[in-house]
Structure formats: C-alpha cells, structure tokens
Amino acid sequence: MNLLTSVLGIWSADVGIDLGTANTLVHVRGRGIVVNEPSVVAVSKRTGQVLAVGTEARRMLGRTPADIVAMRPLRDGVIADFEKTEQMIRHFIARAHNRAWHVSHPRVVLGVPSGVTEVEKRAVTDAATMAGAREAHLVEEPMAAAIGAGLPIQAAGGSMIVDIGGGTTEVAVISLGGVVAATSVRVGGDEMDDAIVQYVRRTMGLLIGERTAEDIKIAMGSAFPTPQERSFLVRGRDLITGLPKTVEMTSAHVREALSGVLIDIVRAVKSTLDATPPELVEDIIERGVVVCGGGALLTGIDQLFAHETLMPVRIADDPLTCVVRGTGIVLEEIDTLNRVLLGTRRARALRY
C-alpha cells in the first residue's frame, strides 16, 4: 500500500452497502447505518443529468413530466443501468461521509444475490470502483444476512436464512463459514406489488400504480389467514370508462393476489431443505429458520413457512437491516471473515 492510499484510508471510512432493488442501505465503519433510501434515480432525458436520488427521486415515480424519467437502476437484484447505478452509489456514499466524495476512497463491501453470474459480479465491482472505491469486495446476501442476524455461521452446525428482498429471495443453509445449500429466485417485494396490480386489474377492472399496490401490501398484505379481516378503499382508473373509481378490497383479496408469489418463495425454501444434508436439517429443526428482508414484514410469513416446512420459524430482529449490518461486521473483521468474500476488485488509479 503506497503513501497516498494510506493517507486516503485515514480520511475515509470503510463502507458496507446493501445495494437492493428497492432500497439501498449504507453502513459506515464506526458510525453504523447512515443511509437508508429507495434505489431510485431521477434523470433528465434531455441532458442525461441526475436530478434526484433516493427518497426525493421516489416521490417522482409515475409523476414526472415528459422530459424527466424516474427509474430504478437495479432489477431483480442486479444492475440494469450501469451508469445510473454508479452515480447512485457515488451519491449515497458521499452523503454517508457528509463530505465531498473525491476526498474519500473507502474500502467497500457490497452484498449481492447468491445466484448472480460472473458478469453481474463484475458489473457491481466495476460500478463501485468507478464511483471511487479503492477496493470493492463482494459477499453473498444470504451470508451477509446471516452474519447481521447473529447466526453462528462459523459453528459446525446448520443455520438457515431466508432473505426476501425487493427483487430476489435468497435461501441458504450455512455451516462452518460456508454455504452448504442455497437457492436464489428472482421473486420478491416487486413481484408482490405487480401481482396486486394485476389482480386489481383482472378482478375489479381498476388500473392502479406500483406505489398504490405497495401501500395496499403494507396496509393489508398477509401470507396466512388472520383472525380479523380488514378492508381498504382503493382508488384508481376504471378500465372501461377511463374515469376515477373507488373499490373496496379486503385482506383476503390481497392474500389471494400474493398467493402465486408466496408459492414460489415456499418452493425455494423447500428446494433448499431438500438439498441439505440430514445432519444439518436436525440443527435447523433445533435452531429454527430465520427470515429477514422487507418480505419478513409481511404479516403471517413466519406462520406460512412453519406450516409448509413443519419447522420453527422466527423473524430476525430489525429484518430490513440484516444484510447491511452483516457487511459492516465483515468490514470490522475482514481478515477473519475473508473466506466469505466472493471476490475483490481494487481501483487501478485513484481519480479526482
């Protein structure tokens, strides 16, 4: 390590990033989680300039004039727009450091889905180094989630984690610091929102947007029958007349809309268990399955998994931040946890 890199390392603070399809969280070493914002970028079509990032950009979704587009640069857990992802990473880390980005060249640990290809891994590390990171390390999201949830990943026993994110669901059984069995499916919160949009369109003749669908999911979504069914007024556009219309939805309607997505997630859990050695299954029965990610907040998701797998299931503490907390722990103990990293990329030159 040369003198310049050493000096920059003093100025910077290492960063862990959960680069999610729906939200990006940033953990700064020694300070904890300092950014938790939607993974949305608003861009001028005329100039290509980024006008807003995060919460401000999300407010623009579906509400922009013709010359501005609000977009998500990640889809299904991977980069769909490289340039916008780089700008988003640059923006979030600059905000995390609360200073000009050019004086901070941190080491970065990023969580990525376990099913990503080598090309997709390279895209993530390239985006981070192009944004100014001096080193970019990758860690599988289920491993980071397990670390963040406090599971004993180094122990000679099985721990099972189910991470339901916006674009992907990651299921993994971990033992002795390695992934023994894993399944990654490109199904998550976004697909739940889309399922609600399609259900309302098909059964009620009403056109609603993604944000309305997400509000319905948060307010009334459930994965398992609840003792008390609730109702919700939904406003949208009538498909026949084109005029505004209001309909009533119940939590049973929402559960029916989500059933196809939940079946895919349950299938991924069962597939992972099927590939797990019997000795580790015994450990999982004893320790239970841990669920994290935004999907863990869906009412009754633990009951659904318990019913389908006949195993104890619990929701992780603060399930939304498990992955980013895991990347922060990896940064703190990068030497002892080096084997959990998928790969490393170092910047060839530090740019100003």
C-alpha positions in Angstrom: 0.0 0.0 0.0 1.6 3.3 -1.1 1.6 6.5 1.0 -1.2 8.2 -1.0 -3.5 5.2 -0.4 -2.6 5.2 3.3 -3.4 8.8 3.7 -6.7 8.5 1.8 -7.5 5.5 4.0 -7.2 7.8 7.1 -9.5 10.3 5.5 -12.1 7.8 4.5 -14.2 5.3 6.5 -14.9 1.8 5.1 -18.4 1.3 3.9 -20.8 -1.7 3.7 -23.6 -1.4 1.2 -26.8 -3.4 0.8 -27.4 -2.5 -2.9 -31.0 -3.6 -3.0 -33.6 -3.5 -5.8 -36.0 -1.5 -3.7 -33.7 0.2 -1.1 -30.0 0.9 -0.6 -28.6 0.9 2.9 -25.1 2.2 3.7 -23.1 1.3 6.8 -20.1 3.4 7.7 -17.5 1.7 9.9 -17.6 3.2 13.4 -20.9 5.0 12.8 -23.4 2.4 11.9 -26.2 2.7 9.3 -26.2 6.3 7.9 -28.2 5.9 4.7 -31.5 4.0 4.1 -33.1 5.3 0.9 -35.0 3.9 -2.1 -32.9 2.8 -5.0 -34.4 5.3 -7.4 -32.8 7.9 -9.7 -34.5 10.7 -11.5 -32.8 11.7 -14.8 -33.3 14.5 -17.3 -33.9 12.9 -20.7 -32.6 16.0 -22.4 -29.2 16.2 -20.7 -28.8 12.9 -19.0 -28.1 14.7 -15.8 -29.1 13.0 -12.5 -31.7 15.4 -10.9 -32.5 13.4 -7.7 -31.6 10.2 -5.9 -33.3 8.2 -3.2 -36.4 9.4 -1.3 -36.7 12.6 -3.4 -36.5 10.6 -6.7 -39.0 8.0 -5.4 -41.6 10.8 -4.9 -41.3 11.4 -8.7 -42.2 7.8 -9.7 -45.2 8.0 -12.1 -45.4 11.7 -11.6 -42.7 13.2 -13.9 -43.2 15.4 -17.0 -42.1 14.0 -20.4 -38.5 15.2 -20.2 -37.8 13.6 -16.8 -37.7 9.9 -16.0 -37.6 8.4 -12.5 -36.2 4.9 -12.7 -34.7 2.0 -10.7 -31.3 1.2 -12.0 -31.4 -2.3 -10.4 -33.8 -5.0 -11.4 -34.1 -8.4 -9.8 -31.1 -7.8 -7.6 -28.7 -7.0 -10.4 -27.6 -3.9 -12.3 -29.9 -2.9 -15.2 -28.4 0.5 -15.9 -24.6 0.6 -15.1 -24.1 4.4 -15.4 -27.1 5.3 -13.2 -26.0 2.7 -10.6 -22.5 4.2 -10.4 -24.0 7.6 -9.9 -26.3 6.3 -7.3 -23.5 4.6 -5.3 -21.4 7.8 -5.6 -24.3 9.9 -4.3 -25.1 7.7 -1.4 -21.5 7.3 -0.2 -20.9 11.0 -0.5 -24.0 11.6 1.6 -22.8 8.9 4.1 -19.5 10.6 4.5 -21.1 14.1 4.6 -18.3 15.5 2.6 -17.0 15.7 -1.0 -16.7 12.2 -2.5 -13.3 12.9 -4.1 -11.6 13.1 -0.7 -13.0 9.7 0.4 -11.8 6.5 -1.2 -13.1 3.8 1.1 -13.0 0.1 1.0 -16.5 -1.1 0.1 -18.2 -4.4 0.9 -21.3 -5.0 -1.2 -24.0 -7.6 -0.8 -25.0 -9.4 -4.0 -27.6 -12.2 -4.6 -26.1 -15.7 -4.5 -27.4 -16.5 -8.0 -25.6 -13.7 -9.8 -23.3 -14.6 -12.8 -19.7 -13.6 -13.1 -20.6 -10.8 -15.5 -23.1 -9.4 -13.0 -20.5 -9.6 -10.2 -18.0 -7.7 -12.4 -20.7 -5.1 -13.1 -21.2 -4.5 -9.3 -17.5 -4.2 -8.5 -16.8 -2.0 -11.6 -19.7 0.3 -10.5 -18.2 0.7 -7.1 -14.6 1.3 -8.3 -15.8 3.7 -11.0 -17.6 5.6 -8.2 -14.3 6.0 -6.4 -13.8 3.0 -4.1 -10.2 1.9 -3.7 -11.3 -1.7 -3.0 -14.6 -3.4 -3.7 -15.4 -6.7 -2.1 -18.5 -8.8 -2.7 -20.3 -11.0 -0.2 -23.4 -13.2 -0.9 -26.5 -11.6 0.6 -27.7 -14.7 2.5 -24.3 -14.9 4.1 -24.3 -11.2 5.0 -27.9 -11.5 6.3 -26.9 -14.5 8.5 -24.0 -12.6 9.9 -26.2 -9.5 10.5 -28.9 -11.6 12.1 -26.3 -13.0 14.6 -26.4 -16.6 13.4 -23.4 -18.8 14.3 -22.1 -19.1 10.8 -18.6 -20.4 11.9 -20.1 -23.2 14.0 -20.2 -26.8 12.9 -23.9 -26.8 12.7 -26.6 -25.8 10.2 -28.2 -22.3 10.2 -30.9 -21.4 7.7 -31.7 -17.9 6.5 -34.5 -16.7 4.2 -33.9 -13.2 2.9 -36.9 -11.8 1.0 -35.8 -8.6 -0.8 -37.4 -6.4 -3.4 -36.1 -8.2 -6.4 -34.8 -11.6 -5.1 -35.4 -14.1 -2.4 -32.3 -15.8 -1.1 -32.4 -19.0 0.9 -29.3 -20.6 2.3 -28.1 -23.2 4.8 -24.7 -22.2 6.3 -22.2 -24.2 8.3 -18.5 -23.7 9.1 -18.5 -20.3 7.4 -19.7 -21.6 4.1 -22.9 -22.1 2.1 -23.9 -25.7 2.1 -27.1 -25.4 0.1 -28.7 -22.3 -1.5 -31.5 -21.2 -3.8 -31.9 -17.8 -5.3 -35.1 -16.9 -7.1 -35.8 -13.6 -8.8 -39.1 -13.1 -6.9 -39.6 -10.6 -4.0 -41.4 -7.5 -3.0 -41.6 -6.0 -6.5 -43.3 -9.1 -7.8 -45.8 -8.9 -4.9 -46.6 -5.3 -5.9 -47.1 -6.4 -9.6 -49.3 -9.3 -8.5 -51.6 -6.8 -6.7 -51.7 -4.5 -9.7 -52.6 -7.4 -12.0 -55.2 -8.8 -9.5 -57.0 -5.5 -9.1 -57.0 -5.0 -12.9 -58.3 -8.6 -13.6 -60.9 -8.9 -10.9 -62.0 -5.3 -10.3 -61.5 -3.6 -13.6 -59.3 -1.0 -11.9 -55.9 0.3 -13.0 -53.6 1.3 -10.1 -49.9 2.1 -10.0 -47.0 0.4 -8.3 -46.9 2.8 -5.3 -50.6 2.2 -4.7 -50.0 -1.5 -4.8 -47.2 -1.2 -2.3 -49.4 0.8 0.0 -52.0 -2.0 -0.2 -49.4 -4.6 0.5 -48.1 -2.8 3.6 -51.5 -1.9 4.9 -53.3 -5.2 4.4 -50.9 -7.8 3.0 -50.7 -11.2 4.7 -49.3 -14.6 4.0 -51.5 -16.6 6.3 -55.2 -16.2 7.3 -55.6 -13.6 10.1 -58.2 -13.7 12.9 -59.6 -10.3 11.8 -60.0 -9.5 8.2 -59.6 -5.8 7.2 -60.8 -3.7 4.3 -59.3 -0.9 2.4 -60.6 1.6 -0.2 -58.6 1.6 -3.4 -58.6 4.4 -5.9 -57.6 4.1 -9.5 -58.9 4.5 -13.0 -61.8 2.4 -14.4 -60.6 0.3 -17.3 -63.9 0.7 -19.1 -64.8 4.3 -18.7 -61.4 5.7 -18.1 -62.8 7.7 -15.1 -61.7 7.7 -11.5 -63.2 4.8 -9.5 -63.0 3.6 -5.9 -63.4 0.0 -4.9 -63.2 -1.9 -1.6 -60.5 -4.6 -1.1 -60.2 -7.0 1.9 -57.1 -8.6 3.3 -58.4 -11.9 1.8 -58.3 -10.3 -1.6 -54.7 -9.2 -1.1 -53.7 -12.7 0.2 -55.2 -14.2 -2.9 -53.3 -11.8 -5.1 -50.0 -12.6 -3.4 -50.5 -16.4 -3.4 -48.6 -17.1 -6.6 -45.5 -15.2 -5.4 -45.6 -16.8 -2.0 -45.8 -20.3 -3.6 -42.6 -19.6 -5.5 -40.9 -18.5 -2.2 -42.1 -21.5 -0.3 -40.9 -23.7 -3.2 -37.4 -22.1 -2.9 -37.3 -22.9 0.9 -38.3 -26.5 0.3 -35.8 -26.9 -2.5 -33.0 -25.7 -0.2 -34.1 -28.0 2.6 -34.2 -30.9 0.1 -30.6 -30.3 -0.8 -29.4 -30.0 2.8 -27.6 -33.0 4.5 -29.8 -34.7 7.2 -27.4 -33.8 10.0 -27.8 -30.1 9.3 -31.5 -30.4 9.0 -31.5 -31.6 12.6 -29.7 -28.4 13.6 -32.2 -26.3 11.7 -35.1 -28.0 13.5 -33.4 -27.1 16.8 -32.4 -23.5 15.9 -35.3 -22.7 13.6 -35.4 -20.9 10.2 -34.7 -17.2 10.4 -36.5 -14.8 8.0 -35.2 -11.3 7.1 -35.5 -8.7 4.4 -38.5 -6.5 3.6 -40.7 -9.5 2.9 -40.3 -10.6 6.5 -42.6 -7.7 7.5 -45.5 -9.4 5.6 -48.0 -10.4 8.3 -48.0 -14.2 8.8 -45.0 -15.0 6.7 -43.4 -16.9 9.6 -46.7 -18.9 10.1 -46.8 -19.8 6.4 -43.2 -21.1 6.4 -43.8 -23.0 9.7 -47.0 -24.6 8.2 -45.2 -25.6 5.0 -41.9 -26.8 6.4 -43.1 -28.1 9.8 -40.1 -26.3 11.4 -39.9 -23.4 13.9 -39.6 -20.1 12.2 -38.7 -16.7 13.6 -38.4 -13.2 12.2 -34.9 -11.6 12.6 -34.5 -8.5 14.8 -34.8 -5.5 12.5 -35.1 -7.6 9.4 -34.7 -4.8 6.9 -31.1 -4.1 8.0 -29.6 -7.6 8.4 -27.7 -7.6 5.1 -26.1 -4.1 5.6 -25.3 -4.9 9.3 -23.6 -8.1 8.0 -21.5 -6.1 5.5 -20.5 -3.8 8.4 -19.4 -6.8 10.5 -17.4 -8.2 7.5 -15.6 -4.9 7.3 -14.8 -4.9 11.0 -13.5 -8.5 10.8 -12.4 -8.7 7.2 -9.3 -10.8 8.0 -11.1 -13.5 10.0 -14.1 -13.4 7.6 -12.1 -13.3 4.4 -13.4 -16.6 3.2 -17.0 -15.4 3.0 -16.0 -12.9 0.3 -16.7 -13.8 -3.3 -14.1 -11.6 -4.9 -12.2 -8.3 -4.7 -11.5 -5.6 -7.1 -9.0 -2.8 -6.5 -9.0 0.5 -8.3 -6.1 0.8 -10.7 -5.9 4.5 -10.1 -7.5 6.9 -7.7 -9.3 9.6 -9.6 -10.0 13.2 -8.7 
